[in-house]
């Protein structure tokens, strides 16, 4: 242990006793100028200051060493002469640990005091290192989460703007990794497939499931071209993915989805709604709103599930919107839904261009209550 003190009478006398105990004492002449001695964390662990309990007001060195101990949290052993009339010390440390003892003192007592201070110092140092390690781990996790969140944004499809269809999406993730995702692509000339999913739960598990599904989407949509068979394929995927997990857990991972194919030449939409909030189709020519809710239960719950495919014919100029439940649910009460509110907002803003329509729907949700869930919205026009 490195013991530091000042070249003043009390400390000199005490250092003589320490030397008889084979303790090396270093006298500091300029504590402020010599503070480089205490910047190394390992050195701090092995350092101790000896100071008079009653600091002299005119001693700048004593004050400086006291401040140095507080700054670097170096333990202090305060010494004082035995007296019948002891006053309370003017100042005691608030950050660092300390002990005090009367002088002259028995060598055994001095050894015990020094050992106690050293043990406490090592424990505190170890605790601080663990706390710092946890802070560093937390920062690294946050950094990795930001990278993962950015990656989730990057895999979203770009908008489509063609003579027969226009489609855009809005992705508003929560603070965690998202289990929401949407995707679309042109499968043939004038035919388009799109899907929006919402994995049950949040965080890494939900994100991993959604990204595993995202990897299947391009090939699956282009190859299968039917929402019923895509539902079956995704259900098989979930069964294979969590086969062992389902043996040990009663709550199997699952997700809701809205899967649709549009034939713009025939102006027909075929879809399956797998436990998802209902999509909406509005025809401005006859002021008609259709709710697209036919389908099945969420994907991943049971191996074989009944599937009802919906099919509708649309008029030129029809607008549509599909969303995940982050837009409709209230975080304070999940039994309260905003379906009717969203329907009315959709009708009220159906004249807006798609980008403004998406942002109006999100803005209304933000005004309703705090957002603690991911939100995905798809909207567009069928010409």
N, C-alpha and C positions, 0 to 999 in steps of 0.2 A: 504493500500500500504506500502511495506517495503522500506524505504528510507535509502540508504547506502552512506556514505561519508568518508572523511579522517580527521584525527585529525590535521588540519592545520588552521591557523588563519581565512582565508576567509570562509572556510566551517564551522568553529565553530560559527562565527558570524551569518551566514545564518541559521544554525540549531536552534539558539535561537529564530529566528522569526518563524520558522516552529513549534517549540514547543508551541508557543502562539496560533498556529492554530490547536493544538491537533494532530500534526503529530509527530510520533515517528521516531527518527533518530538513526541509528546504525553506530558507528564509527568502521571502519576496520583498524586494526593495521598491518595486513599482507594479502593483497588482494589475493596473489597467494596461500598462505597456507589456506585461508578461502573460496576458490572458490567452495568447496563442498556445500556452502549455496545456490548456484545458479544452481545446476544440476537438481533439480526437475522442470519439465515444469510448474507446477502450480505456484510455487514460482517465476519463471521467469515472469509470467504474472503480478504478484503483486510487481515487483521490479523496483526500480529507483535509478540511481546514481546521486549524486551531485558532480560536479568537477569544478575547476577553468577553465575558458576558455583558459587562457594562462598557459600552463603547464610549470612548472619549469624543466629545463633540468637536474638539479641535483636531482630531486625527483623521485626516482625509484618507490615509492608507487603510485604517480600520473600516471606514465607511465603504471604500472601494472594494475591499475584499469581501465584505458582507454582501454588497450588490452583485459581485461576481458569483458568489455561492448561490444566490437566488437565481441569477440568469442561467447558469449552467446546471442548477440543481445538484450542487456538490454538498455532501453532508458536512455539518459543522459540529465540532466538539467545543462547547463554550466552557471556559474555566473562570473561576472566581475564588477569591480568598475567603476563608472561613471568617464569619463575623456574626455577632449576635443581632446586629441591625442590618438585615439585608433588604434592599429596595427592589422593587420590581424593575426588570430591565426595560430600557426605553423602547427597544424594538426586538421582535423575534421573527424568524423567517416564516413566510407564508407558503413558499413553494417547496423548499428543500427540507429534508429531515435533519434533526439536530438532537443532541444530548447535552447535558450540562453536568459539571462535577466540581466539587470544592477542591481547592489546592492549598497546601500539600495533600496528596492522596496516596493511598496504598497502591503499590505496583499491580497487585492482583486486580484491584478495582479498575485501574486504567486499562489493563488488558481486556477485561470484560466489556468495558465501554467501547473500546475500539472494535472489538469483535462484533458486538451488537450492531454498531453503525455500519460496519462492512457487510454484514449479512443482510440487513435491511436494504442497504444500497444496491446490493446484487439482485435482490428480489424485485425491487422497483425497476431496476434497469432491465431485467428480464421481461417484466410485465410491459414496459414501454416498447421494447423491441417486438414483442408479440402484437401489441396494439398497432405499431407501425406496419408490421407485416400484414395484418388484417386490412389496414387502410390501403396498402399497396395492392393487395389482392382485389379489394373492392374497386379500386381505380381501374385495374386491368380488366375486371369483369365488365365494368361500365363501358370501357373502350371496346371490348369485344362485342358487347351488345349493340353499340352504335354501328360497328362494322356490319353485324348481322342484319340490323334494321335497314341499313343502306342497301345491303344485298337484296333484301326482300322488295325494296322499292325498285331495284334495277330489273328484276325478273317480271315486273308487270308489263303487259303489252302496251304498245303505243296506240293512240287513237286511230280509228278508221274514218275516213271522210271520202265517200264515193257517191256516185250518182244514185245508187239504189239503197244505200244505208250509211248512217253516221252513228258512231258509237264512241263514248268516252267513259272513263272511270275515275273515281276519286278514292284515294286510300288514305285514311286518317288513323294511324296506329296509336295504341295507348303507349304508356311508358315502357311496357314490356314487349317482348317479341310477339309478333302477330300470328294468330291462327286463321286470319281471314285472307282470302286471296281471290282474284278474278283473272280470267284468261279468255281470249277469243282469237279466232283466226278464220280466214277464208279457206274453206275446204274444197270448193269447186267454184267455177265462175257463177256468181250470183247466189251462192250458198255459203252460209256462215254458221259456225258453231261457237257458243260461248257458255261459260260456267262460272259460277260464283260459289265459294264454299266458306263455311264458318266452323272451325274445329272447336269442339267443346273444351273449355278450359282456356288457360293462358300460359304464357311463358314458353320455355324451351320445348316441352313435349308437344304443345300445340303447333309451334313453329316447325318442328321436325316433321310432324304428320303432314302439315300443309305443303312443305317443300317436297316431300316424297310424292305427294299427289301432283304437284306442279311439274315434276319431272316426267310424269306420265301423259300430261295433257296434250302436247303437240301431236304425238303419235296416235293417241287414243281418239281424239276428236277427228283427226283426218282419216283414220282407218275405219272406225266404227260408224260414225255419222248417224247415230240414233241415240236419243237420250235414255231410252229404256236399257239398251245393252251397255251403255256407258255406266249407268247406275249399277248394273250387275257386275261389271268389271271392277269398278271401284270398291264394291262391297267385298268381292273376292280378295282384292288387294289388302283391304283392312283385315280380313280374316287371316291371310297368310302373314301379314306384318305382325299381328299381335296374337298369334296362335298360342304361344307359350304363356304370354301375359294373361290371357283370358282364363287359363287353367287355374291361376293362383289369385285372380282378382274378379270380383263380381261386377265391378264397374268397368266395362269395356270402353276404350276410347271410341268416339264416333264424331261424325260431323254432319251438318246440314248442307244441302247444296241445291242450287237451281241450275238445271242443265237444259239448254235449248238449242234448236237448229232452225235457221230461218232460210226459207226459199223465197228470195225476193222476186223471182219471175212469177211464181204461183201465188205470192203474197200469203204464205202459210208459215205459221210457227208451230213446231212440235216441241213439247217440253215435258220435263218431269220435275216436280217440286218435292224434294226429299226433306220434309220437316222444316223447310226454310220459310221465312216471312214471305207472304204472297207478293209476287211481282204484279205490276200494273201496266195496262195498255190503254191509252186514251186516243180516241178517234175524234179529232176536232170537227170533221165534217158533219157528224151526227151527235156530237157531245156525249159520246158513249164511253164509259169506263169499264174495262173488263179486269177481273181479278184472276190471276193465274195461280191456282192453288192445287190443282190435281197432281197426284204423285204417289208418294210413299212415305214411310217413316225415315228418320235419319239413317245415314249409311254407316254400317259397322256394328249395329246392335244385334242383328240375327243373321244366320247364314243365308236363309231363303226368305225373302219378303215379297209380299204382293206389290206390284208396281202398276199404277194407272197413268198412262201417258195422255197428256192433254194436247189438243190441236185446235188452233183458232185461225180464222182468216182475218186479215187486217186491211184497212183502207189506206190508200196512199196518204202520206203525211202523218201517220199515227206515231205517237210518242210512247216510249216505254221507260220504266225505271225498276231496278232490282236492287236490293240492299241487304245487308246483314243486320242482325238484331241490335247491334250497337246503336243504330239510328232510332230504333223503336222502343227499346227498353229503358226504364228508369233505374239508375244504379241504387237508389234507396229502396225500391220495391220492384222486384222483377216480375210481379204479377200485373203491374201497370204497364200497358203498351200504348203506343201512340199511333196505331194503325190508322184510325179515322183522321187524326191530325195530319199524318203524312199524305193520305189520299187527298185531303182538301188542299194542302200545300202544293201537291203535284198539279192539281187542276188549276189552282190560282196562278201558277208560274209556268204553265205548259207553253205559253207564248214566248218564253225566253229562249235564247240559244242554250245549247246543252251545257256548256261550261257554267253559265250563270245559274241554270237550274240546279246543277249539282251543288254549287256553293250556297244557294238559298236553302236547300234542304239541310245542309250541314250547319248553317248559321242558326236555323230554327232549333236544331238539336242542341246547339251550344247554349242558346238562350233558355232552354228548358231546364237543364241541370248540368252538373259537372259530368265530364266524359271520363269513364274509367274502363271502357271497352273499345276494342278495335271497331272501326267503321269502314265498310266498303260500299260504294254505290256505283252502279252502272246505269247510264241513261243514254238515250239516243233517239234517232228518228228513222222511220222506214218510209222511203219515198215510193 
